[in-house]
Amino acid sequence: MKKIILISVTGVILIGCVIASSVAEQSAAGRMSMSLSDKLPDSSKRFVMAEDKGRVVVYRPGESEPFMTTDTFTYTLPKSDRQKLERGIIIEGEAALRKTLEDYCS
């Protein structure tokens, strides 16, 4: 009888761990609502990386709402990078956007 209870408790704990890790994985993946490839079908697009509410964001030219908001706070960046973001950094194409995001957000 004790073995059955021990096996049952172990199973419940194992299921709980699987659920918790699944939720954590989805949360990390959900930080950006869509992947870059979903948002950037045309590699010839132009983007502007800037600061909004203390975070690094990406705009499409002429739009007032950010196209993408990162989890990177601008106060963590060097002063020269913060100054560039205040002016806005123009980025040409998907590949350049990915590289620039990696540079600023990693």
N, C-alpha and C positions, 0 to 999 in steps of 0.2 A: 504494500500500500504506500509506503514511504517513497519507493522508487517511482510510482506513478505520479505522485504529487511533485517530486523533484523534476521529473521529465516535463510535466505540465508547466511548472513555473519557469523552467529553462526555455521551453518553447515560447511562452508569452514574452519573456525578456528578449529572446532572439527576434521575434516579430516586431517588438517595439524598437529595437535597434535598427532593423531594416527600414521601418517607416521613418524613423528620425533621420537616418542618413539620406533617404530619398527626399525628404522635405528640405534638408540642408542643401542638397545638390540643386534642387529646383530653385531655391532661394538665390543661390549664387548665380545660376544661369539666368535668372529673371532680372538681374540688375540692369540689363539692357533689354528692353522689351522685344527687340528683334535682332537678329545677327546682322552684321554689316552687309553681308551678301544679299539679304532680304531687302535692306533699305537702299542699296546702291546698285541698281541693275545696270547703270550706264557709267563706265569708267571715265567718261569725259566731263563729268559734272564738277562744278566748283562749289567749295564750301568755305565757311569762315569759322575758325575756332576762336572763342572768346571766353570771357568770364561772365557768369550770371549767378547772382545770389551766392557768391563765394565758391562756385564750382566751375570746372572746365566744361564748356558746352560747345556744340557745333550747330551752326545755323546754315541754312541755305540762303544765298544772297536775296535780299528783298523781303525776307520773312522775319516777323517779330518774335515768333515762338521758336524755341530751340528744336532743332531736328533730332538732336541727341544730347542727353545730359549724362556726364560721367560721375563716378564716385570720388573723383579727385578734387580736393579742396585747393584753391589757389594759394592759400597761405603756406602750404607745404612746398611750394615751388620757389626757386631762386628769384630774386628781385628782377633780373633781366627778363625772365620768362613771364612774370606777372605783368611787366610793362608791355611786352609784345601782345599778351592777351587783352590788355586794356585797349590797344589800338585795333586788335583783330588780326588774325593770321589767315591770309588767303591761301587756300589749298586747292590744287588742281588734281582731280581724279581720285578714284577709290584707293588705289595703291598708296598714294601720297597721304591720304587721310589716315589709313591704317598705320603707316609708319609714324606719322606725327602723333597720333593717339598713343602709340606705344612709347614714344619718347617722353610725352608729358604725363602719362597716366600709369607708368609702371615703376 
